[in-house]
Amino acid sequence: MRSGRSLILDTTVRLVVDAALVLSVYLLFAGHNRPGGGFVGGLVVAAAVSLRYLAGGLAEVRSMTAVPPWTFLSVGLVLASGTALVTLAAGRGPLDHGAAEWDLPLLGHLKVTTAMAFDSGVYLIVVGLLFMAFEGLGETLRSPGDGEDGDR
Amino acid sequence: MLLLLLALHAGAGIGVLATARRVGRWGLVVGGLAPAASMAWVASRGGQVLDGDAVTQRVDWVPQLGLALDVRLDAFAVLMAVLVSGVGVLVFAYAWHYFGSADHVGRAAGLLTLFSGAMLGVVLADNLLLLYVCWELTSVTSYLLIGIDDAEPDARSAALHALLVTAFGGLAMLGGFVLLGQEAGTYRISELLADPPSGSTVAVALVLVLLGAFTKSAQYPFHSWLPGAMVAPAPISAYLHSAAMVKAGVYLIARLAPAFADVGPWRPLVVTVGLTTMIAGGLRALRAFDLKQLLALGTVSQLGFLTVLLGIGRPEATAAGCALLLAHGLFKAALFMAVGIVDHAAHTRDVRDVPILGAGWGPVRAVALLSAASMAAVPPLAGFVAKEEAYGALVQGSSGDRLVLAGIVAGSVLTVAYSLRVAAALVRPDLVAPSPGERPLLRRGPATGIVVPAAVLAAGSVLLGVVPTRWSGLVDGAARALDPGGGAHLELWHGITTPLVLSVVTLAVGGLLFRGRRRVAELQHRLAPKVTGTDGYDVAVRAMLGFAARVTSIAQPGSLPIYAAVVLTTAAVVPGLGLVSGPWWPGWPELVGRPAHLPIAVLLVTGALAATLATRRFAAALLLGVVGYGMALLFVVQGAPDLALTQLVVETLSVVVFLLVLRQLPDRFERRAPAVGQPYRVAVSAAVGVFVVVMAIAAAGARTADPVSREMSEQALPEGDGRNVVNVILVDIRGLDTLGEVSVLVAAGIGIAALARAGQRPRRLPARRGDRPAVEEASR
């Protein structure tokens, strides 16, 4: 472990980050009817990731996911533009969304809209962009956790 | 079927290009199938089309905008297709032997196929915009083909020269097409010609279109790219720069002339430019020593001739132009091939160095002599028949036409002289220019295979000359397709007529000119302008680059404070002036809506003022954060939790990013003399601040229609299945906007990655140099 890392910061960050990730998923799903949505949800993940970065540098950020950042971007873009194509193919306007409702055991009433898929695409793109930024700039912009006189 | 043929070219070309290295010279066979198929199909439909029954095909593309792929094969298109695809097949056969197993043969084959398809597209297009697209595709393939030997700086700069000139003309032409299409209400060429618009807009449009045609067909003063393009290998010169591409401009002129020759400046412009080109090109050809340059300048001259004949808008001249178009394609391509064979064997094509050609060279010499004779219009060859038609067409005309005729005779005299120069260079080169050293003797002739395509073309020149009935129908049909009042009946022997006398005089004077070549050369040396078209091009390019550099240095001084000052001043002043010029002041709004506003306002103002006064960067960044969080509070109070949430998270992120960046910068703001002085900064800040406040108040009071948000709120649940209006707007009502924005985000992500890598390279390479190639480093 590098010098300059604070145990208190580390522990707090872990707790807060997990909570923030849960919150972001909640925001994504709740977004259609309550405050939230894919964009805000993605930004909350971004804030969580930046906390990890402050605490432990790029290595910590990389350890959060095994998926490379450009996969987030591409899957998100495919999901978002795919939704547009699907709605187009369904004979509606592009992104004129449709919904389906079921009553399922255990889960209760479930309503799924194509808007959800689109919003998930937005979410993934925001998350991917942030990982991309840390991947690209994180080494140049050394984080406090790296220690002032680490490898210079 | 027509579109299928074009698709075949594209498919074969791209296929060969994709596998260029593996297919090698076999790419020529695969690629050559496309023009061969076109030729066969055109031949099978030829009779029907020549009777006036054009083949058309239409595929709708964007019907709402009236965009469609319209192609049309009429008799004139048949004539051009014979040149494009017929000569094309022969060029592919010639290239098989010429390139052998050279490195770039596969690439050349693919590009030649693509070019062939694009050129066929130009000829078949019945829509101005489709024609333009194909036109530019020929420019691009020509660029790549001239520069096929991309390790050679000369080839690269010649390719760029050709591209810049033809693309400049092409853009002008596009402007002309749009004007023409808007004025006529249709972009279909056949409809446009059937009912031509008129007026001053059309005159401007035509000048622009002619600019495109002149650059493409190497007319003065845009001719200089064509001699430069001679760095390309012989098959490419024979195909693009004699038979096919340079004819595109002439083709367009021929298409439009019957309908537009009487409009505005068309006729004087076309005749002046054409005659100047014909004579100046001929004079330059008499001075050339490089055989390919000589042929290229001859092509420039002949293209001027064609421009006059096809552009003057007289039915008889149009017919003569059709005949000359074909005759020129035959003899010029054959000559290029012959010179290419000599160049291939002797590795020089300078008249002062070419070797004596031994006994084995009989067939090549025969091809060259026959073709040069056809170029000089010696009976009984195709060139003669065509020139008789040309003379005959203009003899009957008005006094103005006779003046044109005089110019053409003068140009033809020069043609005879430089044709003799070409012929002599291959038979007895010392006649043209003495060699500085001993001329070697080339005993062994070339392989038979490489001579056959050129021989076929030369045989064509003879056959069409001796039996004019063989192509009379084709030329007649083509002329009628252009101008229903036209038509031609080609004859070898018209009896003793004025045209015949003129032909004999032309040949005699041309012969004399060649006899007195030494004196002519001296005279030319003294009188010829020292400034060439290439110099003009160089000056133009340099001036443009200099201008761009000056503009850039003014617009982008590289100083962040100056950029910020310019942007902010513009933002405040321009809309500000627009604001105060109308009834703009709705009166003060309610200043404090809720009690909670007051403490938040105090927080915001204090934070903002403190940020400007802070002397440490960290402090300033944190104070900006205070302002941002204050905004979030304000949103909460106003009942906009969505907005507040977003603002909160974004603010957090920006504070983090600020802190990261600021760690690399000095702790305190520097106290250097700023690029933008303190008083001006204060003035700009104050102006922006006042403007924003006034703008907000004015905008809030300026509403005349119901806000769109009301309708959106009403529709959110029934239409968008959501209660969160903001989210429904984002993903449904304005979903396409969001899609565009996230696409920008993805692009930004890619940009960040690229920039970060570019920034890392210089720092990393020294440590790892030699370990791994830079390419691998970049693609890691």
Interface residues (C-beta under 8 A of the other chain):
Chain A: L27 G31 H32 N33 R34 P35 G36 G37 G38 F39 V40 L43 V44 A46 A47 S50 Y53 L54 P69 W70 L73 S74 G76 L77 A80 S81 A84 P94 L95 D96 H97 A99 K111 T113 A115 F118 D119 G121 V122 I125 V126 G128 L129 M132 A133 E135 G136 L137 E139 T140 L141 R142 S143 P144
Chain B: P641 D642 L645 T646 V649 V650 T652 L653 V656 V657 L660 V661 R663 Q664 G720 D721 G722 R723 N724 V726 N727 V728 L730 V731 D732 G735 L736 T738 L739 V742 S743 L745 V746 A748 G749 I750 I752 A753 L755 A756 R757 G759 Q760
